Amino acid sequence: MYDFLTHIIFVVSLIAIVYILARSLPRIADETGSMPTSAFDKLVERLPLEQVDEALVSTFEKILRKTRVLVMKLDNTINRSLDHLRSHSPALKEKQGAVLKEKMEQMTEQVEKN
């Protein structure tokens, strides 16, 4: 399984390198002047790189949006779990009881003063 994963990562890396090189070829050709056209240049010219770039950007944007939603859902789930743990914690109940008792004493003091 790990071998398969490393092969996939390697192939995707090679594709990314070729893509970056293909995008930078027109800039290199403009700076150096006229270059003889080779078979690779003709192949690169035939590739619809702008459409591929737009599709990649669109796909990455969708993936990032879905990842954001998943992270937000996970955050909400964690917060609910923490609230549940807090509400069932005996130390917290004891602390809340002490705070409530203190507030009641303060209120009775205020009532007695009036």
BALOBA-1460 file (C-alpha; in Angstrom, 3 decimals):
// residues 114
<rec num="1" residu="m" x="0.000" y="0.000" z="0.000"/>
<rec num="2" residu="y" x="2.814" y="2.403" z="0.876"/>
<rec num="3" residu="d" x="4.591" y="1.579" z="-2.364"/>
<rec num="4" residu="f" x="1.466" y="2.424" z="-4.313"/>
<rec num="5" residu="l" x="1.099" y="5.694" z="-2.435"/>
<rec num="6" residu="t" x="4.712" y="6.676" z="-3.094"/>
<rec num="7" residu="h" x="4.306" y="5.835" z="-6.792"/>
<rec num="8" residu="i" x="1.205" y="7.998" z="-7.019"/>
<rec num="9" residu="i" x="2.989" y="10.896" z="-5.291"/>
<rec num="10" residu="f" x="5.953" y="10.493" z="-7.631"/>
<rec num="11" residu="v" x="3.783" y="10.494" z="-10.767"/>
<rec num="12" residu="v" x="1.759" y="13.495" z="-9.597"/>
<rec num="13" residu="s" x="5.024" y="15.334" z="-8.870"/>
<rec num="14" residu="l" x="6.319" y="14.598" z="-12.359"/>
<rec num="15" residu="i" x="3.069" y="15.836" z="-13.883"/>
<rec num="16" residu="a" x="3.303" y="19.018" z="-11.826"/>
<rec num="17" residu="i" x="6.897" y="19.589" z="-12.967"/>
<rec num="18" residu="v" x="5.954" y="19.127" z="-16.624"/>
<rec num="19" residu="y" x="2.997" y="21.470" z="-16.171"/>
<rec num="20" residu="i" x="5.161" y="24.170" z="-14.599"/>
<rec num="21" residu="l" x="7.785" y="23.792" z="-17.312"/>
<rec num="22" residu="a" x="5.139" y="23.995" z="-20.034"/>
<rec num="23" residu="r" x="3.754" y="27.194" z="-18.528"/>
<rec num="24" residu="s" x="7.200" y="28.781" z="-18.321"/>
<rec num="25" residu="l" x="8.294" y="27.869" z="-21.864"/>
<rec num="26" residu="p" x="6.605" y="30.849" z="-23.557"/>
<rec num="27" residu="r" x="8.377" y="33.272" z="-21.199"/>
<rec num="28" residu="i" x="11.729" y="31.645" z="-21.841"/>
<rec num="29" residu="a" x="11.154" y="31.720" z="-25.607"/>
<rec num="30" residu="d" x="10.268" y="35.433" z="-25.509"/>
<rec num="31" residu="e" x="13.425" y="36.333" z="-23.588"/>
<rec num="32" residu="t" x="15.869" y="34.404" z="-25.762"/>
<rec num="33" residu="g" x="14.469" y="35.394" z="-29.126"/>
<rec num="34" residu="s" x="13.609" y="32.901" z="-31.803"/>
<rec num="35" residu="m" x="14.198" y="29.297" z="-30.939"/>
<rec num="36" residu="p" x="13.942" y="26.384" z="-33.297"/>
<rec num="37" residu="t" x="10.714" y="24.516" z="-32.802"/>
<rec num="38" residu="s" x="11.010" y="20.968" z="-31.655"/>
<rec num="39" residu="a" x="8.468" y="18.190" z="-31.338"/>
<rec num="40" residu="f" x="8.034" y="18.986" z="-27.659"/>
<rec num="41" residu="d" x="7.284" y="22.650" z="-28.455"/>
<rec num="42" residu="k" x="4.657" y="21.607" z="-30.963"/>
<rec num="43" residu="l" x="3.148" y="19.267" z="-28.393"/>
<rec num="44" residu="v" x="3.060" y="22.013" z="-25.774"/>
<rec num="45" residu="e" x="1.410" y="24.416" z="-28.231"/>
<rec num="46" residu="r" x="-1.349" y="21.897" z="-28.921"/>
<rec num="47" residu="l" x="-2.111" y="21.387" z="-25.237"/>
<rec num="48" residu="p" x="-4.969" y="23.542" z="-23.927"/>
<rec num="49" residu="l" x="-2.992" y="24.783" z="-20.914"/>
<rec num="50" residu="e" x="-5.333" y="27.680" z="-20.171"/>
<rec num="51" residu="q" x="-8.309" y="25.352" z="-19.962"/>
<rec num="52" residu="v" x="-6.372" y="22.902" z="-17.812"/>
<rec num="53" residu="d" x="-5.277" y="25.749" z="-15.544"/>
<rec num="54" residu="e" x="-8.854" y="26.996" z="-15.174"/>
<rec num="55" residu="a" x="-10.080" y="23.477" z="-14.430"/>
<rec num="56" residu="l" x="-7.360" y="22.969" z="-11.820"/>
<rec num="57" residu="v" x="-8.130" y="26.283" z="-10.130"/>
<rec num="58" residu="s" x="-11.819" y="25.464" z="-10.118"/>
<rec num="59" residu="t" x="-11.187" y="22.003" z="-8.692"/>
<rec num="60" residu="f" x="-8.834" y="23.297" z="-5.999"/>
<rec num="61" residu="e" x="-11.376" y="25.954" z="-5.039"/>
<rec num="62" residu="k" x="-14.116" y="23.331" z="-4.681"/>
<rec num="63" residu="i" x="-11.855" y="21.086" z="-2.634"/>
<rec num="64" residu="l" x="-10.881" y="23.949" z="-0.344"/>
<rec num="65" residu="r" x="-14.501" y="24.993" z="0.146"/>
<rec num="66" residu="k" x="-15.553" y="21.443" z="0.997"/>
<rec num="67" residu="t" x="-12.584" y="21.076" z="3.340"/>
<rec num="68" residu="r" x="-13.573" y="24.325" z="5.040"/>
<rec num="69" residu="v" x="-17.106" y="23.046" z="5.579"/>
<rec num="70" residu="l" x="-15.785" y="19.766" z="6.986"/>
<rec num="71" residu="v" x="-13.477" y="21.617" z="9.369"/>
<rec num="72" residu="m" x="-16.363" y="23.791" z="10.540"/>
<rec num="73" residu="k" x="-18.518" y="20.703" z="11.122"/>
<rec num="74" residu="l" x="-15.696" y="19.070" z="13.045"/>
<rec num="75" residu="d" x="-15.290" y="22.225" z="15.134"/>
<rec num="76" residu="n" x="-18.997" y="22.223" z="15.985"/>
<rec num="77" residu="t" x="-18.860" y="18.541" z="16.930"/>
<rec num="78" residu="i" x="-15.872" y="19.116" z="19.198"/>
<rec num="79" residu="n" x="-17.564" y="22.094" z="20.840"/>
<rec num="80" residu="r" x="-20.712" y="20.043" z="21.493"/>
<rec num="81" residu="s" x="-18.616" y="17.254" z="23.001"/>
<rec num="82" residu="l" x="-16.802" y="19.715" z="25.241"/>
<rec num="83" residu="d" x="-20.087" y="21.264" z="26.370"/>
<rec num="84" residu="h" x="-21.437" y="17.810" z="27.117"/>
<rec num="85" residu="l" x="-18.346" y="16.947" z="29.152"/>
<rec num="86" residu="r" x="-18.542" y="20.230" z="31.041"/>
<rec num="87" residu="s" x="-22.186" y="19.782" z="31.878"/>
<rec num="88" residu="h" x="-21.572" y="16.301" z="33.292"/>
<rec num="89" residu="s" x="-18.402" y="17.209" z="35.202"/>
<rec num="90" residu="p" x="-18.845" y="16.910" z="39.000"/>
<rec num="91" residu="a" x="-16.188" y="19.560" z="39.676"/>
<rec num="92" residu="l" x="-18.020" y="22.011" z="37.451"/>
<rec num="93" residu="k" x="-21.359" y="21.296" z="39.101"/>
<rec num="94" residu="e" x="-19.733" y="21.821" z="42.487"/>
<rec num="95" residu="k" x="-18.227" y="25.118" z="41.318"/>
<rec num="96" residu="q" x="-21.535" y="26.273" z="39.823"/>
<rec num="97" residu="g" x="-23.290" y="25.353" z="43.047"/>
<rec num="98" residu="a" x="-20.799" y="27.407" z="45.066"/>
<rec num="99" residu="v" x="-21.213" y="30.396" z="42.738"/>
<rec num="100" residu="l" x="-24.982" y="30.105" z="42.923"/>
<rec num="101" residu="k" x="-24.849" y="29.870" z="46.704"/>
<rec num="102" residu="e" x="-22.629" y="32.956" z="46.865"/>
<rec num="103" residu="k" x="-25.007" y="34.932" z="44.636"/>
<rec num="104" residu="m" x="-27.945" y="33.933" z="46.786"/>
<rec num="105" residu="e" x="-26.115" y="35.123" z="49.912"/>
<rec num="106" residu="q" x="-25.353" y="38.462" z="48.245"/>
<rec num="107" residu="m" x="-28.988" y="38.873" z="47.270"/>
<rec num="108" residu="t" x="-30.204" y="38.081" z="50.783"/>
<rec num="109" residu="e" x="-27.746" y="40.651" z="52.179"/>
<rec num="110" residu="q" x="-29.080" y="43.277" z="49.776"/>
<rec num="111" residu="v" x="-32.667" y="42.445" z="50.720"/>
<rec num="112" residu="e" x="-31.841" y="42.684" z="54.442"/>
<rec num="113" residu="k" x="-30.172" y="46.091" z="53.924"/>
<rec num="114" residu="n" x="-33.302" y="47.479" z="52.261"/>
